[in-house]
Amino acid sequence: MIRASFKIKVINWRLTHHASYPVAARKFRVTSPSLIWQWERALESGRLKPDKRRRKRTMNKQEHDKIKKLEEENELLRIKVAYLEKLEALAQEKKKLQTKTKR
């Protein structure tokens, strides 16, 4: 089943671009241009209304665990980058001090 929001998007695009039904059907990969015509008639008559609520996709346990694992890995990588940046800054500071004392 095609969502009402998609139908309205197709209709709006067709009207703003002054495109024919076949052109709009090709652009949005709609099987039949007459479908778009039917959608427009339904919108005009009030039978086609925008989706009031969108369904939220629920994650299963496996997806939730995968996201949790990626978040933990991300945090570890942030810590590692911060450590390496600090280490590099200390090395540059040490090198700078050594060049000052040689002069």
N, CA and C of each residue as an Amber inpcrd file, in Angstrom:
protein
   309
   0.8400000  -1.1810000   0.0000000   0.0000000   0.0000000   0.0000000
   0.8860000   1.2470000   0.0000000   0.5270000   2.1760000  -0.8460000
   1.3050000   3.4010000  -0.9810000   0.8090000   4.4210000   0.0400000
   1.7510000   5.0490000   0.7250000   1.4080000   6.0250000   1.7640000
   0.8130000   7.2900000   1.1540000  -0.0770000   7.8890000   1.9030000
  -0.7250000   9.1250000   1.4610000   0.3010000  10.2360000   1.2950000
   1.3260000  10.2680000   2.1440000   2.3330000  11.3290000   2.0450000
   3.0910000  11.2310000   0.7140000   3.3350000  10.0010000   0.2400000
   3.9990000   9.8270000  -1.0530000   3.0930000  10.3110000  -2.1740000
   1.8320000   9.9700000  -2.0920000   0.8810000  10.3840000  -3.1260000
   0.8150000  11.9080000  -3.2090000   0.7670000  12.5490000  -2.0640000
   0.6970000  14.0070000  -2.0360000   1.9890000  14.6140000  -2.5750000
   3.1130000  13.9840000  -2.2690000   4.4020000  14.4540000  -2.7830000
   4.4200000  14.3990000  -4.3080000   3.9290000  13.3090000  -4.8720000
   3.8840000  13.1510000  -6.3260000   2.9730000  14.2060000  -6.9360000
   1.8120000  14.3980000  -6.3450000   0.8540000  15.3840000  -6.8620000
   1.4520000  16.7870000  -6.8020000   2.0580000  17.1380000  -5.6840000
   2.6780000  18.4680000  -5.5510000   3.7780000  18.6750000  -6.5730000
   4.6020000  17.6510000  -6.7890000   5.6890000  17.7680000  -7.7630000
   5.1200000  17.9830000  -9.1580000   4.1000000  17.2050000  -9.4970000
   3.5040000  17.3070000 -10.8290000   2.9240000  18.7010000 -11.0650000
   2.2510000  19.2330000 -10.0500000   1.6330000  20.5410000 -10.2110000
   2.6640000  21.6720000 -10.2520000   3.6970000  21.5940000  -9.4160000
   4.7020000  22.6730000  -9.4030000   5.5700000  22.6630000 -10.6560000
   5.8020000  21.4840000 -11.2220000   6.6370000  21.3970000 -12.4240000
   5.8070000  21.3810000 -13.7120000   4.4910000  21.4830000 -13.5670000
   3.5820000  21.4700000 -14.7270000   3.8750000  20.2700000 -15.6240000
   4.0880000  19.1380000 -14.9920000   4.4470000  17.9260000 -15.7220000
   3.1890000  17.1230000 -16.0470000   3.3030000  16.3210000 -17.0800000
   2.1960000  15.4530000 -17.4560000   2.1580000  14.2470000 -16.5220000
   1.0650000  13.5180000 -16.5880000   0.9400000  12.3260000 -15.7470000
   2.0180000  11.2800000 -16.0850000   2.2810000  11.0030000 -17.3710000
   3.3270000  10.0180000 -17.6810000   4.7200000  10.4330000 -17.1880000
   5.0270000  11.7200000 -17.2860000   6.3380000  12.2030000 -16.8210000
   6.4570000  12.0130000 -15.3100000   5.4180000  12.3880000 -14.5900000
   5.4350000  12.2210000 -13.1330000   5.5120000  10.7440000 -12.7530000
   4.7970000   9.9080000 -13.4960000   4.8190000   8.4680000 -13.2120000
   6.2250000   7.9040000 -13.4090000   6.9020000   8.3250000 -14.4650000
   8.2700000   7.8500000 -14.7060000   9.2210000   8.3390000 -13.6120000
   9.0900000   9.6140000 -13.2460000   9.9940000  10.1770000 -12.2290000
   9.8700000   9.4480000 -10.9060000   8.6580000   9.1430000 -10.4860000
   8.4430000   8.5150000  -9.1900000   8.2290000   7.0050000  -9.2760000
   8.4360000   6.4590000 -10.4670000   8.3120000   5.0150000 -10.7030000
   6.9400000   4.4720000 -10.2870000   5.9230000   5.1880000 -10.6990000
   4.5490000   4.7410000 -10.4830000   4.1710000   3.9240000 -11.7080000
   3.5400000   2.7840000 -11.4990000   3.2820000   1.8500000 -12.5920000
   2.3520000   2.3970000 -13.6610000   1.4010000   3.2070000 -13.2540000
   0.4340000   3.7060000 -14.2230000   0.1690000   5.1970000 -13.9870000
   0.2700000   6.0020000 -15.0460000  -0.0210000   7.4310000 -14.8930000
  -1.4460000   7.7010000 -14.4210000  -2.3470000   6.8000000 -14.7380000
  -3.7400000   7.0180000 -14.3280000  -3.8990000   6.9530000 -12.8050000
  -2.9760000   6.2640000 -12.1390000  -3.0030000   6.2290000 -10.6760000
  -2.8460000   7.6250000 -10.1010000  -1.9400000   8.4010000 -10.6810000
  -1.7140000   9.7590000 -10.1970000  -2.9780000  10.5970000 -10.3950000
  -3.6300000  10.4030000 -11.5320000  -4.8860000  11.1060000 -11.7910000
  -5.9230000  10.7470000 -10.7190000  -6.0050000   9.4550000 -10.3890000
  -6.9440000   9.0030000  -9.3580000  -6.5970000   9.6120000  -7.9960000
  -5.3020000   9.6940000  -7.6840000  -4.8800000  10.2860000  -6.4190000
  -5.3050000  11.7540000  -6.3440000  -5.1420000  12.4660000  -7.4720000
  -5.5260000  13.8730000  -7.4900000  -7.0250000  14.0350000  -7.2630000
  -7.8090000  13.1970000  -7.8900000  -9.2640000  13.2580000  -7.7050000
  -9.6200000  12.9410000  -6.2520000  -8.9540000  11.9760000  -5.6440000
  -9.2110000  11.6240000  -4.2480000  -8.8320000  12.7830000  -3.3320000
  -7.7240000  13.4640000  -3.6380000  -7.3050000  14.6060000  -2.8360000
  -8.3150000  15.7490000  -2.9450000  -8.7840000  15.9980000  -4.1550000
  -9.7620000  17.0670000  -4.3720000 -11.0730000  16.7880000  -3.6400000
 -11.4610000  15.5200000  -3.6120000 -12.7380000  15.1770000  -2.9800000
 -12.6130000  14.9970000  -1.4720000 -11.3860000  15.0270000  -0.9750000
 -11.1870000  14.9130000   0.4640000 -11.0070000  13.4850000   0.9580000
 -10.9390000  12.5350000   0.0500000 -10.7480000  11.1340000   0.4650000
  -9.2910000  10.8220000   0.7690000  -8.3740000  11.6150000   0.2200000
  -6.9470000  11.3970000   0.4530000  -6.4660000  12.4330000   1.4500000
  -6.0430000  11.9740000   2.5930000  -5.5810000  12.8770000   3.6470000
  -4.1580000  12.5060000   4.0330000  -3.3500000  13.4870000   4.4210000
  -1.9740000  13.1900000   4.8510000  -1.9660000  12.2510000   6.0540000
  -0.8900000  11.4750000   6.1500000  -0.7360000  10.5630000   7.2860000
  -0.7200000  11.3710000   8.5680000  -1.5920000  11.0260000   9.4900000
  -1.6480000  11.7600000  10.7560000  -0.5140000  11.3490000  11.6760000
  -0.2180000  10.1010000  11.6880000   0.8740000   9.6370000  12.5490000
   1.7100000   8.6500000  11.7610000   2.9640000   8.7330000  11.9890000
   3.8760000   7.8080000  11.3350000   4.1820000   6.6820000  12.2970000
   4.2560000   5.5340000  11.7710000   4.6170000   4.3930000  12.5980000
   6.1040000   4.4450000  12.9030000   6.4230000   4.2470000  14.1440000
   7.8270000   4.1820000  14.5130000   8.2630000   2.7330000  14.4020000
   9.3840000   2.5530000  13.7810000   9.9110000   1.2070000  13.6210000
  10.5310000   0.7950000  14.9450000  10.1020000  -0.3200000  15.4580000
  10.6530000  -0.7990000  16.7180000  11.8580000  -1.6840000  16.4250000
  12.8600000  -1.5250000  17.2560000  14.0630000  -2.3150000  17.0800000
  13.9250000  -3.6330000  17.8390000  14.4560000  -4.6580000  17.2260000
  14.4810000  -5.9160000  17.9600000  15.7340000  -5.9440000  18.8360000
  15.8430000  -6.9380000  19.6700000  16.9450000  -7.0140000  20.6420000
  18.2970000  -7.0490000  19.9460000  18.3800000  -7.7510000  18.8280000
  19.6530000  -7.8730000  18.1150000  20.1090000  -6.4960000  17.5990000
  19.1890000  -5.7270000  17.0290000  19.5490000  -4.3950000  16.5430000
  19.9380000  -3.4780000  17.6940000  19.1960000  -3.5860000  18.8030000
  19.4860000  -2.7690000  19.9760000  20.8780000  -3.0850000  20.5210000
  21.2140000  -4.3720000  20.5930000  22.5410000  -4.7780000  21.0710000
  23.6340000  -4.2810000  20.1390000  23.3670000  -4.3270000  18.8360000
  24.3590000  -3.8800000  17.8570000  24.6230000  -2.3800000  18.0140000
  23.5670000  -1.6020000  18.2070000  23.7230000  -0.1620000  18.3900000
  24.4790000   0.1300000  19.6780000  24.1610000  -0.5870000  20.7350000
  24.8450000  -0.4170000  22.0170000  26.3430000  -0.7030000  21.8600000
  26.6580000  -1.7870000  21.1530000  28.0520000  -2.1590000  20.9270000
  28.7780000  -1.0730000  20.1280000  28.1240000  -0.5270000  19.1050000
  28.7320000   0.5280000  18.2960000  28.9490000   1.8050000  19.1090000
  28.0000000   2.1170000  19.9930000  28.1630000   3.2940000  20.8530000
  29.3550000   3.1250000  21.7920000  29.5230000   1.9280000  22.3440000
  30.6630000   1.6640000  23.2290000  31.9730000   1.7640000  22.4580000
  32.0000000   1.2040000  21.2580000  33.1990000   1.2670000  20.4240000
  33.5260000   2.7170000  20.0660000  32.4990000   3.4830000  19.7660000
  32.6740000   4.8930000  19.4420000  33.2930000   5.6510000  20.6140000
  32.7990000   5.3820000  21.8120000  33.3270000   6.0310000  23.0130000
  34.8030000   5.6670000  23.2300000  35.1280000   4.3930000  23.0450000
  36.5210000   3.9690000  23.1920000  37.4230000   4.6560000  22.1670000
  36.9380000   4.8000000  20.9520000  37.7310000   5.4680000  19.9240000
  37.9140000   6.9550000  20.2470000  36.9090000   7.5900000  20.8140000
  37.0480000   8.9860000  21.2240000  38.1290000   9.1160000  22.2940000
  38.1170000   8.2140000  23.2530000  39.1230000   8.2240000  24.3270000
  40.5150000   8.0270000  23.7410000  40.6320000   7.0900000  22.8030000
  41.9240000   6.7970000  22.1930000  42.4480000   8.0140000  21.4280000
  41.5880000   8.6770000  20.6770000  41.9910000   9.8580000  19.9130000
  42.4380000  10.9670000  20.8660000  41.6810000  11.1880000  21.9360000
  42.0500000  12.2220000  22.9050000  43.4090000  11.9080000  23.5340000
  43.6370000  10.6330000  23.8540000  44.9130000  10.2150000  24.4420000
  46.0580000  10.4690000  23.4660000  45.8640000  10.0810000  22.2060000
  46.9220000  10.2670000  21.2070000  47.1910000  11.7450000  20.9380000
  46.1560000  12.5590000  20.9450000  46.3510000  14.0020000  20.7560000
  47.1460000  14.5930000  21.9080000  46.8410000  14.1730000  23.1200000
  47.5570000  14.6790000  24.3010000  49.0160000  14.2200000  24.2610000
  49.2240000  12.9660000  23.8870000  50.5740000  12.4170000  23.7890000
  51.3880000  13.1770000  22.7430000  50.7790000  13.4800000  21.6140000
  51.4710000  14.2290000  20.5620000  51.7970000  15.6520000  21.0400000
  50.8770000  16.2720000  21.7540000  51.1180000  17.6150000  22.2690000
  52.2750000  17.6100000  23.2650000  52.3250000  16.5930000  24.1210000
  53.4290000  16.4890000  25.0820000  54.7600000  16.2630000  24.3750000
  54.7600000  15.4450000  23.3320000  55.9900000  15.1850000  22.5830000
  56.4790000  16.4620000  21.9030000  55.5560000  17.2280000  21.3420000
  55.9500000  18.4880000  20.7000000  56.4840000  19.4810000  21.7220000
  55.8630000  19.5070000  22.9090000  56.3240000  20.4070000  23.9730000
  57.7180000  20.0140000  24.4320000  57.9840000  18.7220000  24.5610000
  59.2970000  18.2390000  24.9770000  60.3420000  18.6020000  23.9360000
  59.9920000  18.4320000  22.6570000  60.9100000  18.7540000  21.5780000
  61.2040000  20.2610000  21.5760000  60.2060000  21.0460000  21.8250000
  60.3490000  22.4990000  21.8640000  61.2810000  22.9160000  23.0080000
  61.1330000  22.2760000  24.1680000  61.9910000  22.5800000  25.3110000
  63.4330000  22.1740000  25.0430000  63.6350000  21.0390000  24.3530000
  64.9910000  20.5800000  24.0470000  65.6980000  21.5410000  23.1010000
  64.9610000  22.0900000  22.1400000  65.5850000  23.0180000  21.2060000
  65.9140000  24.3480000  21.8890000  65.1380000  24.7420000  22.8870000
  65.4060000  25.9770000  23.6250000  66.6710000  25.8380000  24.4800000
  66.8650000  24.6700000  25.1030000  67.9870000  24.4920000  26.0000000
  69.2880000  24.3370000  25.2270000  69.2360000  23.9260000  23.9530000
  70.4410000  23.7790000  23.1620000  70.9950000  25.1210000  22.7170000
  70.1880000  26.1140000  22.6590000  70.6360000  27.4500000  22.1900000
  71.4330000  28.1650000  23.1910000
